[in-house]
Amino acid sequence: MPSLAAEELRLDPQGFHPFDPAQARIGQLLFYDKILSGNRNISCGTCHHHDFAGTDGLSLGIGEGGEGVGPERTAGTGRDRIAKRMSRNAPALWNLGHREVETLFHDGRLSVSDHFGNGFSSPAEEWLPRGLETVLAAQALFPLTAQFEMAGNPRENEIAGAVHDRIDRAWPILAKRVRTIPAYGEMFVEAFDHVDAPEEVTIVEIGNALAAFIGTEWQSHDSPWDDWLREGVPLPEAAERGRQLFFGRAACTSCHSGPLFTDHGFHALWLPPFGPGRMRDFDPYARDVGRMAESNRLEDAYRFRTPSLRNVALTAPYGHNGAYPTLEGIIAHHADPMAARAAWRPETARLPEAPWLAAIDFVVWQDAAEMARQARALDIEPVPLSPAEISDLVAFLEALTGATAQATPLGRPETVPSGLPVD
């Protein structure tokens, strides 16, 4: 039977923010509606699709200008082809509606805070509107204004142009797009007590609706692990051996702790770097310094937010840049980063072909000084693990998969009120 200490690991359904079902229904439609993108050609669901457990199955996603979904998504053609890969792996959405979650994005650039008087510390600073009910609602607004994610390029559409002036200038335009569609207008009036007419709908209601959907759709706490915690139902033998390793010699809980299997902290894993990075104006080449870009503290260099491990078996590839396509690979990297880095090859990354971007995909490897800086930031201590032990850890992580994880409450809609195609 579980110990008393195990009681602290239970994921209590009461620990989630309460979300209104009618608002979640609006959020479901908006999540898959391309009306929220500058060029009306990509939705939230394109990169966080139900078919891929709320992710896209790619190391680095293909945003605005791409075609298709999941690992089959292509980089587009002609003038519409992408100008840049996504900087980081599309994060999983599981349990982001839990009250414990107060920081989002791989570098933590969005967090609960009163610093700007609107409830959050974010890239929008004081321009983020008041009234967003959760950090998840605030997060939902930022992909809409990101050039290579959903906004598009300046001079292509009014959204990208408005963002170029100031980030908050685009949100009223998007809100008007939505509320002037009669079906949406009526739904908002019905679902939000303070909205008496469609013209009162703002980006705040849109963000709260998206959060209501994400926060309920990807809520998961019915895995074999949960059965073990609540009722003492034995895990499969391999998973039980993996559990003992996870909480014991492998020391996984030094970062992956608590009911969500994350300490919500930031750690440097020395993952193989590639892609465009998340460059600041003064960076001389494609690189990603992680948390430091947000905090401006040298000690945060190359550190990224610890992900939750619930349903992790469904959300490959792994790492902030999706460097490893399998759980075996990312576990082996944790066990021996130096050996894993030496064995890693560029073809391991799941990157849709884009020959015009090939010159920068792995350019960072040519800078010896940058590679040395990344190596010095390593936070994890090697833990010798045999192939059999790695296999047992995989079995335990698979036991964190919810029984209903692939039968979510609302799913993907067949159609959306804008009439635009649904990916």
C-alpha positions in Angstrom: 0.0 0.0 0.0 1.1 3.6 -0.5 2.9 5.3 2.4 1.6 8.4 4.2 4.1 10.4 2.2 2.4 9.2 -1.0 -0.7 11.1 0.1 1.0 14.3 -0.8 1.4 13.0 -4.4 -2.3 12.6 -5.1 -3.7 15.0 -7.7 -6.9 16.2 -6.1 -9.6 17.2 -8.7 -10.6 20.0 -6.3 -7.1 21.5 -6.9 -8.1 22.8 -10.3 -9.5 26.2 -11.1 -13.3 26.0 -11.7 -14.2 26.6 -15.3 -17.6 27.2 -16.8 -18.7 24.5 -19.2 -20.4 27.0 -21.6 -17.3 29.0 -21.7 -15.3 25.9 -22.4 -17.5 25.1 -25.3 -16.7 28.5 -26.8 -13.1 27.9 -26.1 -13.2 24.5 -27.9 -14.4 26.2 -31.1 -12.0 29.1 -30.8 -9.1 26.7 -30.2 -9.6 25.2 -33.6 -10.8 28.4 -35.4 -8.2 30.0 -37.7 -10.1 33.3 -37.3 -7.6 34.0 -34.4 -4.6 34.0 -36.8 -3.5 37.0 -38.8 -3.8 35.3 -42.2 -6.6 33.0 -41.1 -4.5 29.9 -41.9 -3.5 28.4 -38.5 -5.2 27.8 -35.1 -4.1 26.9 -31.6 -5.1 23.3 -32.4 -2.8 23.1 -35.4 0.2 22.8 -33.0 -1.7 21.4 -30.0 -3.9 18.8 -31.8 -6.1 16.2 -30.2 -4.6 13.5 -32.5 -1.3 14.1 -30.8 -2.4 14.5 -27.2 -2.3 18.3 -27.3 1.1 18.6 -29.0 2.3 18.3 -32.7 4.8 15.4 -32.6 7.6 17.6 -33.9 10.8 18.7 -32.3 10.3 22.3 -33.4 6.9 23.1 -34.8 5.9 24.6 -38.2 3.9 27.7 -37.6 2.2 30.3 -39.8 2.7 29.3 -43.5 2.9 25.6 -43.0 0.5 23.0 -44.2 -1.0 19.9 -42.5 -0.8 18.7 -38.9 1.5 16.6 -36.7 4.6 14.9 -38.0 3.3 15.2 -41.5 3.1 19.0 -41.4 5.2 20.6 -44.1 7.0 24.0 -44.2 4.9 25.4 -47.0 5.7 26.5 -50.5 6.4 29.6 -52.5 5.8 33.0 -51.0 3.8 31.4 -48.2 6.5 29.1 -46.9 7.7 29.5 -43.4 10.5 32.0 -42.7 11.6 30.3 -39.5 10.9 27.2 -37.5 9.4 27.5 -34.1 12.1 28.2 -31.5 11.0 25.5 -29.0 9.0 22.3 -28.8 5.2 22.8 -28.5 4.5 22.1 -24.8 1.9 19.7 -23.6 -1.3 21.1 -22.2 -2.0 18.5 -19.5 -3.3 19.9 -16.1 -2.4 23.5 -16.8 -5.6 24.5 -15.2 -4.3 23.3 -11.8 -3.9 26.0 -9.1 -0.4 24.9 -8.6 0.6 26.2 -12.0 1.6 29.8 -11.7 4.4 30.0 -14.4 4.2 29.1 -18.1 6.4 29.0 -21.2 9.7 27.1 -21.3 11.5 30.2 -20.0 8.9 31.2 -17.5 8.2 34.6 -19.1 4.6 34.5 -17.9 3.8 34.2 -14.2 1.3 35.2 -11.6 2.4 38.6 -10.2 1.1 42.0 -9.3 4.1 43.7 -10.7 2.2 45.4 -13.6 -1.1 45.8 -11.8 -2.9 43.3 -14.0 -2.2 40.1 -12.1 0.7 38.8 -14.3 4.3 39.4 -15.2 4.4 38.9 -19.0 6.0 40.2 -22.2 3.0 42.5 -22.5 3.9 44.2 -19.2 1.3 46.9 -18.3 -0.4 46.4 -21.7 -1.9 43.0 -20.7 -5.6 43.7 -20.0 -7.1 43.2 -16.6 -9.8 40.5 -16.1 -7.9 37.4 -17.2 -8.9 34.9 -14.6 -5.9 32.5 -14.7 -2.3 32.4 -15.9 -3.7 29.9 -18.6 -6.0 32.6 -19.9 -3.1 35.1 -20.1 -0.9 32.5 -21.9 -3.6 31.9 -24.5 -3.2 35.5 -25.8 0.5 35.4 -26.7 0.6 32.9 -29.6 -2.0 35.1 -31.4 0.5 38.0 -31.5 3.6 36.0 -32.3 4.8 36.6 -35.8 5.9 33.1 -36.7 3.2 31.3 -34.7 -0.1 32.8 -35.6 0.2 36.6 -36.4 2.1 36.4 -39.7 4.5 39.0 -41.1 4.0 42.8 -41.1 2.2 44.1 -44.3 0.5 40.7 -44.7 -2.5 41.5 -42.5 -3.8 44.0 -40.0 -2.9 41.8 -37.0 0.8 41.6 -37.7 0.8 45.3 -38.5 -0.8 46.1 -35.2 1.6 43.9 -33.2 4.4 45.8 -34.9 3.1 49.0 -33.3 2.5 47.5 -29.8 1.5 44.0 -28.7 -1.9 45.0 -27.3 -3.0 46.8 -30.5 -3.8 43.4 -32.1 -6.2 42.0 -29.5 -9.1 44.4 -30.1 -8.9 43.6 -33.8 -9.1 39.9 -33.1 -11.9 40.3 -30.6 -13.9 42.2 -33.2 -13.3 39.4 -35.8 -14.8 37.0 -33.3 -17.8 38.9 -31.9 -19.1 40.0 -35.3 -19.7 36.3 -36.2 -23.3 35.9 -35.0 -22.9 32.5 -33.6 -19.9 33.5 -31.4 -21.7 36.7 -30.3 -24.7 34.8 -29.1 -22.6 32.2 -27.3 -20.6 34.9 -25.4 -23.7 36.7 -24.3 -25.1 33.4 -23.0 -21.9 32.2 -21.3 -20.6 35.4 -19.6 -22.9 37.0 -17.1 -21.4 40.5 -17.6 -21.7 40.4 -21.4 -25.1 41.8 -22.4 -24.4 42.3 -26.1 -21.8 40.9 -28.6 -20.1 44.3 -29.0 -19.0 44.0 -25.3 -16.8 40.9 -26.1 -13.1 41.7 -25.7 -9.9 39.7 -25.8 -10.3 39.0 -22.1 -13.5 36.9 -22.6 -11.7 35.1 -25.5 -8.7 34.3 -23.3 -10.9 33.1 -20.4 -12.9 30.9 -22.8 -9.8 29.4 -24.3 -8.5 28.7 -20.7 -11.8 27.1 -19.8 -11.4 24.7 -22.6 -7.7 23.9 -22.1 -8.1 23.7 -18.4 -10.9 21.1 -18.5 -10.1 19.3 -21.8 -6.6 18.3 -20.8 -7.3 17.5 -17.1 -6.0 14.1 -16.2 -5.8 12.2 -12.9 -7.0 8.7 -13.6 -3.8 6.8 -14.4 -2.6 3.5 -13.0 -0.3 5.6 -10.8 -3.4 7.3 -9.4 -5.1 3.9 -8.8 -2.0 2.9 -6.9 -2.0 6.0 -4.8 -5.7 6.0 -4.0 -6.5 2.3 -3.7 -3.2 0.5 -3.6 -3.9 -1.2 -7.0 -0.5 -2.8 -7.8 1.4 -1.4 -10.7 2.7 -3.8 -13.4 6.0 -5.4 -12.3 8.2 -3.3 -14.6 6.4 -0.1 -13.6 6.8 -1.0 -9.9 10.6 -1.4 -10.4 10.6 1.9 -12.3 8.7 3.6 -9.5 11.3 2.5 -6.9 14.0 3.8 -9.2 12.2 7.0 -9.9 11.8 7.8 -6.2 15.0 6.2 -5.2 18.5 5.8 -6.8 17.6 7.6 -10.0 16.8 10.7 -8.0 14.1 11.8 -10.6 12.2 13.6 -7.9 14.9 16.1 -7.4 13.1 18.0 -10.2 10.0 15.9 -11.0 8.2 16.1 -7.7 4.7 16.6 -6.3 1.3 15.6 -7.8 2.1 17.1 -11.2 5.6 15.6 -11.3 7.3 19.0 -11.6 9.0 21.4 -9.1 8.0 24.3 -11.4 11.7 25.3 -11.4 14.3 25.8 -14.1 17.2 23.4 -14.8 19.9 23.1 -17.4 20.1 19.6 -19.1 22.6 20.3 -21.8 20.3 19.1 -24.5 21.7 19.0 -28.1 20.9 22.5 -29.5 19.4 23.2 -32.9 17.0 25.4 -34.7 16.7 29.2 -34.8 16.9 29.5 -31.0 15.1 32.3 -29.2 17.4 35.1 -30.1 17.5 38.5 -28.5 18.3 41.6 -30.5 22.0 41.5 -29.5 22.6 37.7 -29.9 25.2 37.2 -32.7 23.8 33.8 -33.9 21.0 31.3 -33.4 21.0 30.3 -29.8 18.7 29.8 -26.8 19.8 31.0 -23.4 16.5 29.9 -21.7 15.4 31.5 -18.5 18.2 34.1 -18.6 16.5 35.9 -21.5 13.6 36.6 -19.2 15.4 37.1 -15.9 18.7 38.7 -17.2 20.5 36.8 -14.5 23.6 34.9 -15.7 22.9 32.0 -13.3 19.7 31.3 -15.3 21.6 30.7 -18.5 20.4 27.6 -20.5 17.9 26.7 -17.8 14.3 25.7 -18.8 11.1 25.0 -16.9 10.6 21.5 -15.6 7.7 19.9 -17.5 5.0 17.8 -15.8 5.4 14.1 -16.5 1.7 13.2 -16.5 0.7 11.6 -19.8 4.3 12.2 -20.9 4.3 8.9 -22.9 1.8 10.5 -25.2 3.7 13.7 -25.9 7.0 12.9 -27.7 9.4 14.3 -28.6 11.1 15.4 -25.4 13.0 18.4 -24.1 12.5 22.1 -24.6 13.5 21.6 -28.2 12.3 18.1 -28.7 15.8 16.7 -29.0 14.8 13.1 -28.1 12.0 11.3 -29.9 11.7 8.5 -27.2 11.4 8.3 -23.5 14.4 5.9 -23.5 16.4 8.6 -25.2 15.6 11.4 -22.8 16.1 9.1 -19.7 19.4 8.0 -21.0 20.4 11.7 -21.4 19.5 12.4 -17.8 21.5 9.4 -16.7 24.6 10.3 -18.7 24.5 13.6 -20.5 28.0 13.4 -21.8 27.5 10.0 -23.4 24.1 10.9 -24.8 25.4 14.1 -26.3 28.2 12.3 -28.0 25.8 9.7 -29.4 23.2 12.2 -30.6 22.9 12.9 -34.3 21.1 15.7 -36.2 18.8 13.2 -37.9 17.4 12.3 -34.4 15.5 15.6 -34.4 12.0 15.6 -35.9 12.3 18.5 -38.3 10.2 18.8 -41.4 12.3 19.5 -44.5 13.0 23.2 -45.1 16.1 23.4 -47.2 16.1 27.1 -47.2 16.6 27.0 -43.4 19.2 24.2 -43.3 22.1 26.6 -43.0 21.0 27.7 -39.5 19.4 24.5 -38.2 22.7 23.3 -36.6 24.9 26.4 -36.9 25.3 26.7 -33.2 27.4 23.6 -33.1 30.1 25.5 -35.0 30.7 27.9 -32.1 33.0 26.2 -29.7 32.7 28.9 -27.1 28.9 28.7 -27.0 29.0 24.9 -26.8 31.4 25.2 -23.8 29.1 27.7 -22.1 26.2 25.3 -22.4 28.2 22.4 -21.0 29.2 24.4 -18.0 25.6 25.1 -17.1 24.7 21.4 -16.6 22.6 20.9 -13.5 22.1 17.1 -13.4 24.4 14.6 -11.9 25.0 11.4 -13.8 23.3 8.3 -12.4 24.5 4.9 -13.9 21.4 3.1 -15.3 21.4 -0.2 -17.2 19.2 -0.7 -20.3 16.9 -2.8 -18.2 16.6 0.0 -15.6 15.8 2.6 -18.3 13.1 0.2 -19.6 11.7 0.0 -16.1 11.6 3.8 -15.8 9.8 4.0 -19.1 7.2 1.5 -17.8 6.7 3.7 -14.8 6.3 6.8 -16.9 3.8 5.0 -19.0 1.8 4.2 -15.8 1.3 8.0 -15.5 -0.9 7.9 -18.6 -4.6 8.6 -17.7 -7.2 6.0 -18.6 -9.3 8.7 -20.3 -6.4 10.7 -21.7 -7.4 10.0 -25.3 -11.1 10.4 -24.7 -11.2 14.0 -23.7 -14.6 15.7 -22.9 -15.1 17.8 -26.0 -12.5 16.8 -28.5 -12.0 18.4 -31.9 -15.0 20.1 -33.5 -15.9 19.2 -37.0 -16.7 22.8 -37.9 -16.3 26.3 -36.4 -18.5 29.4 -36.6 -16.1 31.3 -38.9 -16.6 28.6 -41.6 -12.8 28.3 -42.0 -11.4 24.7 -42.4 -10.6 22.8 -39.2 -7.2 21.1 -39.0 
